[in-house]
Amino acid sequence: MPRDEARIVEELRSTFNRADIPNWVSAAVGILLLPELIGQPTARRLADETSQAVELIFEQGMAATVQARLG
């Protein structure tokens, strides 16, 4: 069972910006990953792919997004 840290959940919730999902996701990756990973290709790829998924969820809904991702 996940145990989300309330401080982090609140930070992510309070900074969410539907009009700028890529920047919000990049900031979230920065909050959740080790600082030394920020700016690395893996962190950028994670942010890019997550942004695309979040945008699809808002556009098409969760079920369609999962179906599209899983093929």
C-alpha positions as CSV (number, residue, x, y, z in Angstrom):
1,M,0.0,0.0,0.0
2,P,1.5,3.4,-1.0
3,R,2.2,5.8,1.8
4,D,2.2,9.2,0.1
5,E,4.0,12.0,2.0
6,A,1.3,14.6,2.7
7,R,3.8,17.5,2.0
8,I,4.7,16.2,-1.4
9,V,1.0,15.4,-2.3
10,E,0.1,19.0,-1.4
11,E,2.9,20.5,-3.3
12,L,1.9,18.5,-6.4
13,R,-1.7,19.4,-6.0
14,S,-1.2,23.1,-5.3
15,T,1.1,23.6,-8.3
16,F,-1.0,21.7,-10.9
17,N,-1.6,23.7,-14.0
18,R,-3.7,22.0,-16.7
19,A,-2.7,24.7,-19.2
20,D,1.0,23.8,-18.8
21,I,1.2,20.1,-18.1
22,P,4.7,19.6,-19.4
23,N,6.2,22.2,-16.9
24,W,4.1,20.8,-14.1
25,V,5.3,17.3,-14.8
26,S,8.9,18.4,-15.1
27,A,8.6,20.1,-11.7
28,A,6.9,17.0,-10.2
29,V,9.8,14.8,-11.5
30,G,12.2,17.2,-9.8
31,I,10.3,16.9,-6.5
32,L,10.1,13.1,-6.7
33,L,13.5,12.1,-8.1
34,L,17.0,12.5,-6.6
35,P,18.4,15.9,-7.4
36,E,21.4,14.5,-9.3
37,L,19.0,13.0,-11.9
38,I,17.4,16.3,-12.9
39,G,18.4,17.3,-16.4
40,Q,19.6,13.7,-17.2
41,P,18.1,12.0,-20.3
42,T,16.2,9.5,-18.2
43,A,14.5,12.2,-16.2
44,R,13.7,14.2,-19.3
45,R,12.2,11.1,-21.0
46,L,10.2,10.3,-17.9
47,A,8.8,13.9,-17.8
48,D,8.0,13.9,-21.6
49,E,6.3,10.5,-21.5
50,T,4.3,11.4,-18.4
51,S,3.2,14.7,-19.8
52,Q,1.9,13.0,-22.9
53,A,0.0,10.5,-20.8
54,V,-1.5,13.2,-18.5
55,E,-2.6,15.2,-21.6
56,L,-4.2,12.1,-23.1
57,I,-6.0,11.3,-19.9
58,F,-7.6,14.8,-20.0
59,E,-8.4,14.6,-23.7
60,Q,-9.6,11.0,-24.0
61,G,-10.2,9.7,-20.4
62,M,-8.4,7.1,-18.4
63,A,-9.7,4.0,-20.1
64,A,-8.9,5.2,-23.6
65,T,-5.4,6.3,-22.5
66,V,-4.7,2.9,-20.9
67,Q,-5.9,1.1,-24.0
68,A,-3.8,3.3,-26.2
69,R,-0.7,2.7,-24.1
70,L,-1.1,-1.0,-23.7
71,G,-2.2,-1.5,-27.4
